[in-house]
Structures are given as structure tokens and as C-alpha cells.
Amino acid sequence: MLSITDLLDFVELDLETVTIVAGATGLGDAESTAPARQLLSGEDGITLIHPKYRGQIDARSAARRDRNEPAQCYRRFSRKYPVPGAFSDA
């Protein structure tokens, strides 16, 4: 049986990632879908998105708002797209 985590991991592009890219580019969500897909297609793009997620978590924390939701979104993103080279044997 698949868990909700397994199902979320199957989704290639999620709204949270599109929203992160939209915030970084100044585009709307609809216009950010193609750039988000392009960023997720390579290690350099994935590496660029990770700090954007962490920045959103920090901003929510600084504003004393709930940081739990962005943190959960980042955990899902990190499982699907780990930081390239973070756990290499080299």
C-alpha cells in the first residue's frame, strides 16, 4: 500500500515549487510552470531552488507566522530533489 508520502513523491511538479519560482522570478504561477520544470530538469536548477525554500521558511519564522507548512513542503521537495552532491562519496 502506498503512503501519502509516496504519492506526493510521484508528483513531478507541485504548486509549492511553482510558487517558489514565481516569487524568485516575479512571474505569476501560470507563467512560472515552464521555468520551474526547466530548473528541476538539471542539478544546477535544483541547487538554486533549495535556498529559496529555506528562505521562505526563515521569512515565516522571522514574521512569527507558522513555519510548519513551508518546512513540510521543503521536506517533500528535498526527498524528491536532494541537493546534488550533498551525499557524494568524493
C-alpha positions as CSV (number, residue, x, y, z in Angstrom):
1,M,0.0,0.0,0.0
2,L,1.3,3.5,-0.9
3,S,1.5,6.2,1.8
4,I,0.6,9.8,1.2
5,T,4.4,10.5,1.2
6,D,4.8,8.0,-1.7
7,L,2.0,9.6,-3.6
8,L,3.4,13.1,-3.1
9,D,6.8,11.9,-4.3
10,F,5.3,10.8,-7.6
11,V,4.1,14.3,-8.5
12,E,6.7,15.8,-10.8
13,L,5.9,19.5,-10.2
14,D,4.0,20.8,-7.2
15,L,2.3,24.1,-6.5
16,E,4.8,25.0,-3.8
17,T,7.8,24.7,-6.2
18,V,5.9,26.8,-8.8
19,T,5.2,29.4,-6.1
20,I,8.9,29.5,-5.1
21,V,9.9,30.0,-8.7
22,A,7.2,32.6,-9.2
23,G,8.4,34.6,-6.1
24,A,12.0,34.4,-7.4
25,T,11.2,35.5,-10.9
26,G,8.4,37.9,-10.3
27,L,6.1,36.0,-12.7
28,G,2.7,34.6,-11.9
29,D,2.2,30.9,-11.1
30,A,0.9,30.1,-14.6
31,E,4.0,31.7,-16.2
32,S,6.4,30.1,-13.7
33,T,5.4,26.5,-14.5
34,A,7.7,26.2,-17.5
35,P,10.7,27.7,-15.8
36,A,10.1,25.5,-12.7
37,R,10.1,22.4,-14.9
38,Q,13.3,23.6,-16.6
39,L,15.0,24.2,-13.2
40,L,14.0,20.8,-12.0
41,S,15.5,19.1,-15.0
42,G,19.1,19.7,-14.0
43,E,21.4,19.7,-11.0
44,D,22.1,23.5,-11.3
45,G,18.4,24.3,-11.2
46,I,17.7,22.0,-8.2
47,T,20.7,23.6,-6.4
48,L,19.1,27.1,-7.0
49,I,15.7,26.1,-5.6
50,H,16.8,24.7,-2.3
51,P,17.9,28.1,-0.8
52,K,14.6,29.6,-2.0
53,Y,12.7,27.1,0.1
54,R,14.9,27.7,3.1
55,G,14.5,31.4,2.7
56,Q,10.7,31.1,2.8
57,I,10.9,29.1,6.0
58,D,13.2,31.7,7.5
59,A,10.9,34.6,6.4
60,R,7.9,32.9,8.0
61,S,9.8,32.3,11.2
62,A,11.0,36.0,11.3
63,A,7.5,37.2,10.8
64,R,6.4,34.8,13.6
65,R,4.0,33.0,11.4
66,D,3.6,29.3,11.2
67,R,6.8,27.9,9.6
68,N,5.5,24.3,9.7
69,E,3.8,24.3,6.3
70,P,6.8,25.6,4.3
71,A,9.0,23.2,6.2
72,Q,6.8,20.3,5.2
73,C,6.9,21.4,1.6
74,Y,10.7,21.7,1.7
75,R,11.0,18.2,3.2
76,R,8.9,16.8,0.3
77,F,10.9,18.7,-2.2
78,S,14.2,17.6,-0.6
79,R,13.2,13.9,-0.8
80,K,12.3,14.2,-4.5
81,Y,15.2,16.5,-5.4
82,P,18.2,16.2,-2.9
83,V,20.9,18.7,-3.1
84,P,23.2,17.5,-5.9
85,G,26.5,16.2,-4.5
86,A,25.4,16.6,-0.9
87,F,26.0,13.0,-0.1
88,S,28.6,12.0,-2.6
89,D,31.5,9.7,-1.7
90,A,34.0,12.0,-3.4
